[in-house]
Amino acid sequence: MQQFIDRARQGRYRVVYAEGAEPRILQAARRVVDEGIARAVLVGDPADIEAAALAADVSLDGLERVDPLTSDRRERYTGLYLQGREKAKAGMAARLLRKPLHFAAMMVRAGDADLIVAGIAHPTRRVIEAAGLCIGFAPGITLPSSFFLMSVPGREQPLVFADCALNVAPDAGELAQIAVASAHSAQCLFGKPPRVALLSFSTHGSADHPLVGKVTEALEIARKLAPALAIDGELQADAALAPAIASAKIRHESKVAGAADVLVFPDLNAGNIGYKLVQQLAGAQAVGPILQGFARPVADLSRGASVDEVVVTTAVALALSQESASPQ
């Protein structure tokens, strides 16, 4: 994942860590700044942050600290939150933004930060809630989803696996949204048009089942959402990845079969099992889950994320901050 760390260093990005008093966050933020990956903002009570930093033997030099309770940004953020919310009340918005998670998300919405990183001390549903309320969704997207960036030994370019952590049983429309959001994430990460495979146990009608029908329906919806996107399905995993197998199974021209770099799994069972099998049996490095579908980048950490994982996830998610044309 060094390529993403190197890319992050080229920008003047600012990362806001919503859980500023967490020891692993402090250690990761220190490294992010010291290694020139990005500038770091720690959100939380200043006394708690200072006490945690002292206990963890982490210097706070060069780490910006913001207290939601006293910040001079509160009034501006409250006004920004109320925009387009006719029924929302200023008092309610002000109380909401006293919470570090929501305040940090508003920093991203306001352009005062490029990325919010959270999840060490908050469940995924809370991170999604704050991002949905304060950042909002990308155009045409109403469903948050997630992806893992999988660096597989022997492959020059990593793969995007989605959705392996969030949506349990997406219907056809939701699967299409996951595909389009994943394509946009891949475009940002790889800097070239993605090739998206909608995975199944069938390849182009080799099996007839309602689960296959869901995938083919998702394909048609995704093509309407993003007409320029290179997407195909339903495809078995080998037909999606191996050119020789694709040539044997595919009977018409496909820009995706045998060359996919985005794999969209039909449900969470398949996705979660799939990425962990590749991780354990092939020795792949899995970075994520990184949330997608929001108007600005959001990184959701595992509760057990190591300092190294926080640093790498930060660097990868920053790639989503870079300007890139949507595959739509």
N, C-alpha and C positions, 0 to 999 in steps of 0.2 A: 504493500500500500504506500510505498515511498513516493510514488508519482503524485499522489494526492496531497501528501505533506509538502512536496516541492511546489505544487501548484498553489497551495494555500499561502505559502511564503511570498508568492509574487503579488498578492493583493494586500491591501491594508484593511483587513477584515477585523470586525469587532464581534466577539462571541460573548453572549450573556449566559452565565451559569445561574440558574434560578435557585440552586441549593448551595449557596455560598459558604455555609458553615460546615458542610460535609467534608471530612478529611480527604477522601479520595478526589473530590472535586477540587479542593485546594491544591493538592499535589499535581493534579492534571493541569489546572490553570497555570500553575508555576512553570510547568514544562512547556505548555503552549506558548507562553510569553518568552521564556528563556531560549527556546528553539526557533523563535521568530515565526511561528505558525500564524499567530493572530494576536490581537490585543484582547484582554480578558476583563470582563466585568462580573463581579460577585454581588449577587443580590441577597439581602438579608439584614438582620440586626447587626450593626457594626461590632457591638460587644461580643456577640456570639462568634462572629467571624474571627475576631482577634484572639479570642480564647481558644478556638479550634486550631487556628494557625500556630499558636504558641505550643499547644499540645502535640501537634503534628510536626513541629520544627520546620514550618514553611514560612519563608519571608514573604511579606505582603508588598514589598517594593515593586512598583510598576503594575500592581493589580488594582484596578478601579473598584471601589466599593460603593454600592447604592442601597440606601435604606428606603423602602417604599413608604414608610410612615412619615419621613421628613423631606423627601426629595422635592426639589423645585419643579420637577416634571409632572407632578401629580395633576395639577389643574389642566395642563395641556393634554395629558393622556385621557383625563375624564371627558373632555370635550370631544376628543377623537373617538373615544368609545361610543359616545352618544350619537355620533353621526349615523343617520339612516335608521336609528332606533327611536321611533316616535313615542313608543310607550315606555321606554326606559327612563328612569329618573336619576338625576344627578347624584343624589345621596346614595342610591344603590350602586351606581358605577364607582363612586369614590370608595365605598366600602369594599367592593370587589378588588379594586386596585391596591388595596392595602396588603393583599396576599402576594408574596414574592413570585409565585408561579405566574399569576395573571399580569403582574407588573412587568415581569421579564418578557412575557409575550407581547405586551404593548410596546416595549422598547423596540422589538423587531418590527411591529406594525408601523411605528412612527419613523422608522429608518435610523434609529439611534443604535441599532445592532443589526448584524447580518444573519445571526443564527441564535436560536435558543436551544440550550442543552439542559435536559432535566430527566428525572426518572430514578435516580439513586434513592431518593426518599419519597417519591410519589408513584402511585400505580399508574399504568398507562392510561386508564380512563380519565384520570385527572389532568394529565398532560394534554390529551386530546381535547378535553373540555376547555382548557385555557386557550389552546391554539384555535379552536373553533370559534370561541367567543371573541377573542382579541385580535387574531390574525385573519381568520376567515379562509374560505376555500378558493382554489384557483378557478378561473373561468371554465364553466362546463362540468365542474366536479362538485358533487355533494357528499361524497363518501370518503372519509379518511382511510388510508391503507398504509401498508409498510413494505419495505423490501430489505433483503440482505444483499450485501455485495460480497460475492464469493470468489476468492482468489484460489484457483485450483492449480496444483503443481502440474507443470507441463503445458499450461495454457498461457499464452502471452497476455491476453486481456481477461480481466475478471468477468463474471456473469452477474446479472441482476436476477434474483429469485424473489417472486412476489405471489401472493401475499402469504408469508410464512409465520405471521405472528399476530394478526389482528382479526380479520374477518373469517368467521368460522365456516359459514355456508353461503357464500354470495350467490345471488341469482344471476341470470344472464346479464341484466343491465348493470349490476354491481361489478360483475366480472369484467365487463367492457370498460368501466371506469378505472378499475385496477390496472388493466392493460394500458390504457392511455396515460395514466399517471406514471406508470412504470417506464413507459417509453420516454416520457419527458425527463424523468430522473436519469435514465441511461444516456439521453442526448447530452445532458449537462455533464455527466461523469466522463463520457468517452469522447465527446466533441465531434461526433459523427452520427448520421442517421441510424437509429437502432433497428434491429430485426427481432420482432416479437413473435414468440410461439405460444399459442394457447394449448396447453398440454391436456392429454386425455389418455385413456387406455386404448383408444382407437386412432387410426390415421386415415383421414379422408374417407370415412364411411366403411372402414373395415369391420366395425361393430355397430350394432343398432341398439341403442338404449337411451332412456330419458337423460341420463347423465352426459351422454355424448351430445344429445340435442341441445342441452344447456350451453355447451361450449360453442357449437356451431352458431347458435343464436347470438351469443356474446360476440362472435366474430363479426356478424353483420352489423350489430350495434356499434362496435368499435370502429368499423370502417366508415360509418356515418358520422361518428364523432370526430374522427381524424382521417379524412380521405387520403391524405398523402402518406400515411404511415405504412411501412412494410410490416404486415401482420398476417399470420396464417394459422389455421387450425381446422379441425382438431388434429393434433400431432402427438404421436408417442414421443417420449423423450429421446429415443435413439434416432428417430427420423428428424427431430429438431436439431440434433447436434452433430451427427455423423454423416458426412457427404455421401459415402458409399451406401449407407442404409437408406438415406433419403432418395438416392437415384433408383434404388430397387423398389421403394414403396410408393413414391410419388409419381403420378401419371401425367401431371401437367406442370407447367413452369411455376416455380415458387422462388421468390427472393429470400425466403426465410428458411425453408427446410434445409437441414444440413449446415446452417450457418447462423443459427439463432444466438443472440447474446442477451436476450431477455426471456426468461422462462416464467410464464404465468400459470400457476397451479390452480386446479379447479376448486379446491377447498383447502381449509386449514389442515385437515388430516394429511393430505398429500404433501402440502408445502412444508409443514413442520417436520414430517418424517423425511422428506426428500433432502432438505438442507442439512439435517443432522447426519444422515447417511453419508453424504458427500464430505461433510466435515470430519467424521470419524474414520471412514474407510479410505478416503483419498487424501486425507491430511489437509483439506482446504481450510483457509482462514475465512471466517465468517464475520463480517463487520455489520453491526446493526442490532436490532431493527432500527431503520431510519424511517420516520413517518413521511408520507407524501400525500399530495392532493391539496395541501394548503397553499395559500398565496405566497408564503415565504417559508424558508427551510426550518424544520423542527426535528431535533434529534431526541429520541426517547431511549434512555439507557436502561439496561437490565439492572435490577436491584443489586445483583452481584457483580456488576461490571468492575473490572480491574482498572487501575490508573492507566495502563497501556491502552486498554480498550476505549477509555474515555478520550484519550488523546487522538487515537486513530479515527474514532467515530466523529470527533470534532473536525478533523481534516477532511474526511470524506464528505461530510454534510456541508462543509464550506464550498465544495465544488458545485453544489446546488444553488449557491448564491451567485455564481457567475452568470453573466448574461448569455443566454442561449435561446435560439428560436424553438418554440413549441413544435412538436411533431404534427400538431393540428394544421 
